[in-house]
């Protein structure tokens, strides 16, 4: 389809030079490069935003690196040039001026008499007005050689066990290059074996903990009784970029989907578009934000794009929370009560959601209420409902919430008040009446 529209697609290549109409994109630092191709480590590509792209030079990775002989000028042009050089000494000053002006005119025109730059056979020079580059992540050649030479198991990724240990007992590894062993697939169903699906910071923390545990005598007995399941990872993963026209882009998603299979889409995403102005003219102001939910109402991902910077940690805080934490935002936005979601989430009521200990508080509360009789009954009913393949719709969740015992509700309220009182130095905007302040 793209080829039919006039696009040229080149695969297995590397961009080594860009040439603009002003030819200012390469900073030679006052020296002329005698090499037939650009050396990135010696020359920096400095792009002038006032110029236009004209040509690019690509290195073909599927062709051996071999120099191509310099292209010679046409025979007629070459003989004419030699004849002019031989007769040049007998010409008067006026003819020299005429020849100089003629050569300048020819150089400013078609430029057919100029020598072509020496290129290698694996270098390709193309006329180009718009350039789009893309690629895929792969293992570095030196890293792969180190893995291979040390006899480590590599199957598209470096294979490690649940303690991040390779087949060499003294070598540990974690990160996007690694993958948990396939023997955990049946023991940890629903979890990804590829580490590039998880948060890199959490991977590093778990790796350090595993190394310390394995060499700590006090934990050796505990390690012997641990299950063979993979460790759980909670921190979301994300990416960010600065788009054209200086628009800031963030996308944060959960690392713990409730299922790897496609889910029932029983909730529309929450989308708030307050981008004003023209994107084409670079005058866009405001923001665009999207909350995506899974089939039981948990926030699966948050996407933000706008001209205003936001606190990234605040966006991370939303992923994994239930939509009920958003203070009925979904229905209120749908009904036009809250037109600006970002401003609403920046108000004082939401500050507790961004507190660094709020996640621990939620985890502690889930652990505390899970063993209660009324909660266990609700969980059983919800599990049976989920077997129908429809997820847990909003109306159903509102219905089973009424089955919570009053004592359970009161316990949750008291723990919430205790969390606010403990962190009142960071949460002064909350007012708690009663004897706490007497």
Backbone torsions as a table, in degrees:
resi	resn	phi	psi	omega
1	UNK	NA	-44.6	179.5
2	UNK	-67.3	-37.5	178.7
3	UNK	-64.0	-40.1	179.3
4	UNK	-63.9	-26.3	179.6
5	UNK	-86.7	3.4	176.5
6	UNK	100.2	3.8	179.3
7	UNK	-81.3	147.7	175.8
8	UNK	-109.1	123.8	-178.2
9	UNK	-108.7	121.1	178.9
10	UNK	-117.7	124.7	178.8
11	UNK	-110.3	165.7	179.3
12	UNK	52.1	57.4	-178.8
13	UNK	-145.6	168.6	179.3
14	UNK	-135.3	131.4	179.2
15	UNK	-75.3	123.8	-177.7
16	UNK	-121.1	-13.8	-179.1
17	UNK	-159.3	140.7	172.4
18	UNK	-124.6	140.0	-175.1
19	UNK	-126.3	126.2	-178.8
20	UNK	-102.9	173.6	179.6
21	UNK	-69.1	-21.8	177.0
22	UNK	-97.6	-7.4	179.0
23	UNK	54.3	42.6	180.0
24	UNK	-112.8	6.2	-174.3
25	UNK	-77.7	-13.9	-179.4
26	UNK	-113.5	120.6	179.2
27	UNK	-91.3	106.0	-177.1
28	UNK	-86.3	-4.3	177.4
29	UNK	59.0	35.0	174.5
30	UNK	81.5	5.2	179.8
31	UNK	-123.9	151.1	178.7
32	UNK	-95.9	128.9	-177.6
33	UNK	-83.7	124.0	179.3
34	UNK	-89.8	-4.4	-179.8
35	UNK	-74.2	144.7	-179.1
36	UNK	-70.5	-10.1	179.8
37	UNK	-142.9	160.7	-178.5
38	UNK	-69.2	134.6	175.9
39	UNK	-107.7	106.1	-175.0
40	UNK	-59.9	-29.8	-177.7
41	UNK	-75.6	-13.0	-179.2
42	UNK	-107.8	-26.9	-177.4
43	UNK	-126.4	137.5	178.6
44	UNK	-100.1	134.0	176.4
45	UNK	-80.6	112.4	179.8
46	UNK	-113.0	110.2	-173.7
47	UNK	-92.1	130.0	175.3
48	UNK	-89.7	117.3	-174.8
49	UNK	-71.0	-11.0	178.6
50	UNK	-89.8	-1.5	-179.1
51	UNK	-109.0	170.2	-177.0
52	UNK	-115.3	145.6	178.3
53	UNK	-71.2	133.3	179.3
54	UNK	-119.0	-46.0	-176.1
55	UNK	-142.1	157.9	174.8
56	UNK	-134.2	157.6	176.4
57	UNK	-123.9	125.1	-179.5
58	UNK	-114.0	147.0	173.6
59	UNK	-102.9	120.1	179.7
60	UNK	-78.8	119.6	-177.0
61	UNK	-80.7	-13.2	-179.6
62	UNK	-94.2	6.0	179.7
63	UNK	-120.4	133.9	-179.4
64	UNK	-57.0	149.3	-178.3
65	UNK	-78.7	101.3	-176.9
66	UNK	-145.5	136.4	-176.8
67	UNK	-73.3	144.6	175.7
68	UNK	-102.3	139.5	-179.5
69	UNK	-63.8	148.4	-179.6
70	UNK	-63.3	132.9	-179.4
71	UNK	-70.0	133.5	-177.7
72	UNK	-89.3	157.0	177.8
73	UNK	-73.3	160.5	176.7
74	UNK	-58.4	152.0	-175.3
75	UNK	-60.7	-42.7	-178.9
76	UNK	-63.7	-43.5	-179.9
77	UNK	-66.2	-39.4	-178.6
78	UNK	-66.4	-44.3	-179.8
79	UNK	-65.9	-37.8	178.8
80	UNK	-64.7	-38.7	179.3
81	UNK	-67.0	-42.6	178.8
82	UNK	-64.5	-38.8	179.7
83	UNK	-64.6	-39.3	178.6
84	UNK	-67.2	-35.1	179.8
85	UNK	-69.2	-37.1	-179.3
86	UNK	-69.7	-38.5	-177.2
87	UNK	-89.2	-1.4	-173.7
88	UNK	-65.2	-31.3	-175.9
89	UNK	-71.3	-24.0	-177.5
90	UNK	-94.1	3.9	-178.7
91	UNK	-87.9	148.0	179.5
92	UNK	-80.3	176.3	-176.4
93	UNK	-62.8	-35.1	-177.7
94	UNK	-66.3	-41.7	179.5
95	UNK	-67.2	-33.8	177.4
96	UNK	-62.8	-39.9	179.0
97	UNK	-64.8	-41.5	180.0
98	UNK	-62.7	-44.6	-179.7
99	UNK	-64.9	-37.0	179.5
100	UNK	-65.9	-42.5	178.6
101	UNK	-65.2	-38.4	179.7
102	UNK	-65.0	-41.7	179.6
103	UNK	-66.2	-35.5	177.4
104	UNK	-66.4	-39.0	177.9
105	UNK	-65.0	-41.3	179.2
106	UNK	-65.7	-38.8	-179.3
107	UNK	-67.5	-36.4	-179.7
108	UNK	-79.2	-14.8	-178.2
109	UNK	-92.7	-111.4	-174.6
110	UNK	-76.3	-29.2	-179.7
111	UNK	69.7	26.6	-175.9
112	UNK	-72.2	-21.9	-176.6
113	UNK	-89.1	-1.4	178.4
114	UNK	-77.9	146.7	176.1
115	UNK	-71.9	141.2	174.0
116	UNK	-78.1	144.8	-179.8
117	UNK	-66.5	137.7	179.9
118	UNK	-63.5	126.6	179.3
119	UNK	-123.1	155.2	172.5
120	UNK	-82.1	162.1	179.9
121	UNK	-64.3	-25.4	-179.6
122	UNK	-96.0	15.2	176.3
123	UNK	-108.5	136.4	-176.3
124	UNK	-126.3	122.0	179.0
125	UNK	-105.6	127.4	-175.7
126	UNK	-130.1	144.8	168.2
127	UNK	-73.0	136.6	-171.4
128	UNK	-151.7	131.6	175.1
129	UNK	-104.7	-34.1	177.9
130	UNK	-133.3	131.1	-177.4
131	UNK	-121.6	126.3	175.3
132	UNK	-123.3	121.6	-179.8
133	UNK	-111.8	146.9	177.0
134	UNK	-154.3	162.2	-179.2
135	UNK	-166.7	-169.8	-179.9
136	UNK	-135.3	150.1	179.2
137	UNK	-73.9	138.9	178.5
138	UNK	-148.7	168.8	-177.6
139	UNK	-74.5	140.5	176.0
140	UNK	-66.3	143.3	-176.5
141	UNK	-60.0	-43.7	-179.1
142	UNK	-65.8	-38.5	178.5
143	UNK	-65.4	-41.8	179.6
144	UNK	-63.5	-40.5	178.4
145	UNK	-63.0	-37.5	178.0
146	UNK	-65.3	-41.3	178.3
147	UNK	-63.9	-46.6	-176.4
148	UNK	-66.6	-43.1	-176.6
149	UNK	-68.4	-22.3	179.3
150	UNK	-95.5	6.4	175.0
151	UNK	71.6	22.5	179.2
152	UNK	-80.4	152.1	-178.6
153	UNK	-78.8	123.8	179.6
154	UNK	-131.4	119.3	-179.5
155	UNK	-131.2	64.7	-171.9
156	UNK	84.4	-28.3	173.7
157	UNK	-145.5	158.1	177.6
158	UNK	-72.0	123.8	-174.3
159	UNK	-87.1	130.4	178.2
160	UNK	-133.1	164.9	176.3
161	UNK	-91.9	-171.8	-175.5
162	UNK	-67.2	-16.1	177.5
163	UNK	-99.4	14.4	178.3
164	UNK	66.3	25.0	-179.3
165	UNK	-100.3	135.6	177.8
166	UNK	-82.4	-174.1	177.3
167	UNK	-66.6	-20.5	170.0
168	UNK	-88.7	115.9	-172.0
169	UNK	-61.9	-15.1	-179.2
170	UNK	-102.0	4.3	-178.6
171	UNK	-117.6	124.7	177.4
172	UNK	-115.8	152.0	-178.8
173	UNK	-153.7	151.1	176.4
174	UNK	-157.7	160.8	178.1
175	UNK	120.0	-173.7	-174.3
176	UNK	-65.1	-18.2	178.5
177	UNK	-78.8	-13.7	-168.8
178	UNK	-108.7	163.4	177.9
179	UNK	-149.7	140.2	176.8
180	UNK	-70.6	150.8	-177.8
181	UNK	-59.3	147.6	-178.1
182	UNK	-65.8	-14.8	-179.7
183	UNK	-69.4	-13.2	178.6
184	UNK	-89.1	-3.6	-174.7
185	UNK	-62.0	-42.2	-178.6
186	UNK	-81.3	-23.3	-178.9
187	UNK	-86.8	-20.6	-178.1
188	UNK	-130.6	62.3	-177.1
189	UNK	-65.2	141.0	180.0
190	UNK	90.2	-9.0	-179.8
191	UNK	-105.2	144.0	-179.8
192	UNK	-78.8	138.7	175.5
193	UNK	-83.6	-23.4	-179.8
194	UNK	-75.6	128.5	-178.1
195	UNK	-77.6	-15.9	178.8
196	UNK	-70.9	-5.7	175.2
197	UNK	-84.0	-10.3	-174.4
198	UNK	-109.7	169.9	-179.4
199	UNK	-73.5	129.3	-176.3
200	UNK	-64.7	-36.7	179.4
201	UNK	-65.9	-40.0	178.4
202	UNK	-68.3	-34.8	176.7
203	UNK	-60.7	-45.4	-179.6
204	UNK	-64.0	-39.4	178.6
205	UNK	-65.0	-43.5	179.2
206	UNK	-67.1	-36.4	177.8
207	UNK	-62.0	-46.3	180.0
208	UNK	-62.4	-41.2	179.8
209	UNK	-64.0	-39.3	179.7
210	UNK	-64.7	-41.0	179.5
211	UNK	-64.5	-44.0	179.8
212	UNK	-65.1	-40.5	-178.8
213	UNK	-65.0	-38.9	-177.2
214	UNK	-68.3	-25.6	-177.7
215	UNK	-111.4	13.2	175.5
216	UNK	-100.2	116.4	-177.3
217	UNK	-59.3	-28.4	-177.4
218	UNK	-72.2	-19.8	-177.8
219	UNK	-103.9	-0.6	-176.6
220	UNK	-62.7	-40.9	179.7
221	UNK	-66.3	-38.2	178.5
222	UNK	-65.5	-37.7	-178.8
223	UNK	-64.8	-32.2	-177.8
224	UNK	-68.1	-24.8	-176.8
225	UNK	-103.4	4.3	179.6
226	UNK	-75.0	151.2	179.2
227	UNK	-75.2	169.4	-179.1
228	UNK	-91.0	9.1	179.0
229	UNK	-74.4	157.7	177.4
230	UNK	-70.6	154.0	174.9
231	UNK	-68.7	155.2	178.6
232	UNK	-88.0	141.3	178.4
233	UNK	-121.7	135.7	-171.4
234	UNK	-117.4	-32.3	-173.2
235	UNK	-69.1	129.9	178.9
236	UNK	-65.0	161.6	174.6
237	UNK	-110.7	156.3	-177.2
238	UNK	-160.8	174.9	176.9
239	UNK	-146.6	158.2	179.9
240	UNK	-146.8	161.4	-178.7
241	UNK	-162.7	162.3	170.2
242	UNK	-106.8	112.4	-176.8
243	UNK	-82.5	167.6	174.2
244	UNK	-51.9	150.8	-175.9
245	UNK	68.7	20.8	175.1
246	UNK	61.0	33.8	174.1
247	UNK	-84.7	133.2	-179.2
248	UNK	-89.1	134.8	-177.3
249	UNK	-128.5	131.9	173.9
250	UNK	-135.4	142.3	172.8
251	UNK	-139.4	115.7	-179.4
252	UNK	-118.8	132.9	-177.8
253	UNK	-135.3	158.6	-179.3
254	UNK	-73.0	152.1	174.8
255	UNK	-102.1	3.1	-178.5
256	UNK	-129.1	68.5	174.9
257	UNK	-64.4	147.6	-177.5
258	UNK	-70.5	-16.9	178.1
259	UNK	-159.0	143.4	174.6
260	UNK	-79.6	-18.1	178.1
261	UNK	-79.4	155.3	178.0
262	UNK	-57.7	134.0	-178.1
263	UNK	-94.3	161.8	173.4
264	UNK	-69.5	126.6	-179.0
265	UNK	-86.2	88.8	-177.8
266	UNK	-108.2	8.9	177.6
267	UNK	-140.9	130.5	174.1
268	UNK	-75.5	143.0	176.8
269	UNK	-67.0	152.4	175.7
270	UNK	-89.7	115.2	-177.9
271	UNK	-123.7	126.1	177.3
272	UNK	-123.3	115.5	-176.7
273	UNK	-111.3	104.4	176.7
274	UNK	-120.4	28.3	175.4
275	UNK	-78.8	120.5	-178.9
276	UNK	-113.0	149.8	179.9
277	UNK	95.9	-173.5	-174.7
278	UNK	-103.5	124.9	175.0
279	UNK	-68.2	-37.0	-177.5
280	UNK	-64.4	-35.3	-177.5
281	UNK	-92.1	1.5	179.3
282	UNK	72.1	26.8	-176.9
283	UNK	-112.2	15.5	-177.7
284	UNK	-71.3	131.7	177.1
285	UNK	-131.6	151.9	179.2
286	UNK	108.7	-146.8	-175.5
287	UNK	-156.8	163.5	173.7
288	UNK	-136.4	127.6	-177.1
289	UNK	-137.1	145.5	-177.9
290	UNK	-138.3	131.6	172.0
291	UNK	-110.9	124.2	177.4
292	UNK	-107.6	136.5	-176.5
293	UNK	-115.4	152.2	172.5
294	UNK	-89.1	-172.1	-170.9
295	UNK	-74.5	-8.3	176.7
296	UNK	-114.0	7.6	173.5
297	UNK	97.6	3.1	176.4
298	UNK	-78.2	145.7	179.0
299	UNK	-75.7	113.8	-178.8
300	UNK	-83.8	-36.5	-177.1
301	UNK	-157.0	155.9	175.5
302	UNK	-130.2	129.6	178.7
303	UNK	-123.4	130.9	-178.8
304	UNK	-129.8	138.9	172.7
305	UNK	-145.3	127.2	-179.0
306	UNK	-174.4	173.0	179.7
307	UNK	-86.4	-15.6	-178.7
308	UNK	-99.4	135.4	176.4
309	UNK	-69.8	142.7	176.8
310	UNK	-123.0	161.8	176.9
311	UNK	-77.4	112.3	-174.9
312	UNK	-60.3	-38.6	-178.7
313	UNK	-61.3	-29.8	178.4
314	UNK	-67.0	-39.8	177.7
315	UNK	-65.5	-38.8	178.6
316	UNK	-62.5	-33.5	-176.2
317	UNK	-64.0	-27.0	-176.4
318	UNK	-74.7	-34.6	-173.0
319	UNK	-65.3	125.9	-178.7
320	UNK	99.4	-17.6	176.1
321	UNK	-76.9	157.2	174.6
322	UNK	-82.6	153.0	-177.5
323	UNK	-61.8	-21.5	178.8
324	UNK	-66.3	-21.4	175.9
325	UNK	-66.9	-17.0	-175.6
326	UNK	-85.9	12.6	172.7
327	UNK	61.5	52.0	178.1
328	UNK	56.7	31.3	-176.6
329	UNK	-64.3	-38.9	-175.4
330	UNK	-59.0	-52.9	-178.4
331	UNK	-70.7	-35.6	-178.2
332	UNK	-70.4	-34.9	175.5
333	UNK	-70.9	-40.0	179.7
334	UNK	-62.0	-35.2	-179.7
335	UNK	-87.0	3.8	177.2
336	UNK	80.6	8.1	180.0
337	UNK	-72.8	-37.3	179.3
338	UNK	-119.8	95.9	-178.8
339	UNK	-78.9	-25.4	-176.7
340	UNK	-116.0	101.4	-175.5
341	UNK	-68.7	-40.7	-177.4
342	UNK	-63.3	-43.1	177.8
343	UNK	-64.5	-39.5	180.0
344	UNK	-63.2	-40.4	-179.8
345	UNK	-78.2	-5.3	176.4
346	UNK	-97.5	-2.2	-179.8
347	UNK	-75.3	167.9	-173.2
348	UNK	-61.6	-32.2	-175.3
349	UNK	-60.7	-27.2	-173.7
350	UNK	-94.1	-1.1	-174.4
351	UNK	-60.0	-36.2	-178.6
352	UNK	-62.3	-29.8	-179.7
353	UNK	-63.2	-26.0	-176.3
354	UNK	-96.4	-0.7	-179.2
355	UNK	-66.3	142.3	-174.9
356	UNK	-65.2	-21.0	-179.8
357	UNK	-102.0	2.4	-177.3
358	UNK	-67.4	-36.2	177.7
359	UNK	-63.0	-40.8	177.3
360	UNK	-66.0	-37.7	178.0
361	UNK	-61.7	-44.3	179.1
362	UNK	-63.1	-42.4	179.0
363	UNK	-64.3	-40.2	179.3
364	UNK	-65.6	-38.2	179.7
365	UNK	-69.9	-40.1	177.9
366	UNK	-61.7	-40.7	179.2
367	UNK	-66.3	-36.4	-176.2
368	UNK	-71.4	-38.6	-174.1
369	UNK	-91.0	-12.1	-175.4
370	UNK	-63.4	-30.3	-177.7
371	UNK	-88.3	-3.1	-179.9
372	UNK	-73.3	146.0	-174.6
373	UNK	-61.8	-45.8	-179.1
374	UNK	-66.1	-35.6	179.3
375	UNK	-69.7	-40.0	178.2
376	UNK	-62.4	-38.7	177.9
377	UNK	-64.8	-40.7	178.1
378	UNK	-65.1	-42.1	179.2
379	UNK	-63.2	-38.6	178.8
380	UNK	-64.2	-44.3	179.4
381	UNK	-65.8	-39.9	179.2
382	UNK	-65.7	-37.3	178.8
383	UNK	-65.1	-41.6	178.1
384	UNK	-65.6	-36.9	178.3
385	UNK	-66.4	-36.7	-178.4
386	UNK	-68.9	-21.1	178.8
387	UNK	-65.8	-18.3	179.7
388	UNK	-73.8	-9.8	178.2
389	UNK	81.2	11.8	-178.5
390	UNK	-105.0	0.2	-176.2
391	UNK	73.3	-158.9	177.1
392	UNK	-121.6	103.2	-177.4
393	UNK	-75.0	164.9	-175.5
394	UNK	-60.9	-42.7	-179.2
395	UNK	-62.2	-38.7	179.5
396	UNK	-66.8	-41.4	179.6
397	UNK	-64.3	-40.3	177.4
398	UNK	-63.8	-31.7	-179.5
399	UNK	-71.1	-46.1	-175.8
400	UNK	-77.0	-18.1	177.0
401	UNK	-63.3	-29.3	-179.7
402	UNK	-69.1	-13.1	-179.0
403	UNK	-86.7	-2.6	177.6
404	UNK	-68.7	137.7	178.0
405	UNK	-69.0	147.5	-178.9
406	UNK	-60.4	-35.2	178.9
407	UNK	-65.2	-37.0	178.1
408	UNK	-66.4	-43.6	178.5
409	UNK	-61.2	-43.2	-179.9
410	UNK	-64.8	-37.7	179.1
411	UNK	-64.3	-42.0	178.6
412	UNK	-63.9	-41.5	179.4
413	UNK	-64.2	-43.3	-179.7
414	UNK	-64.3	-40.8	179.0
415	UNK	-66.9	-34.4	178.1
416	UNK	-66.9	-44.1	176.5
417	UNK	-61.9	-39.0	178.8
418	UNK	-64.5	-38.7	177.7
419	UNK	-63.0	-42.1	-179.9
420	UNK	-67.2	-43.1	179.9
421	UNK	-63.4	-40.4	-179.3
422	UNK	-63.7	-33.7	-176.6
423	UNK	-111.7	31.6	-177.1
424	UNK	-62.4	-26.0	178.1
425	UNK	-65.7	-26.2	176.6
426	UNK	-99.6	-14.9	-176.0
427	UNK	-125.2	56.0	-177.0
428	UNK	-73.3	-11.1	-177.3
429	UNK	-77.1	-11.4	179.2
430	UNK	-92.0	135.5	-179.8
431	UNK	-109.0	125.0	179.4
432	UNK	-118.9	104.2	-178.8
433	UNK	-75.1	161.1	175.2
434	UNK	118.7	-162.8	-172.1
435	UNK	-77.1	-6.2	179.1
436	UNK	-60.5	-31.2	-177.5
437	UNK	-107.4	12.4	-179.3
438	UNK	-75.4	NA	NA
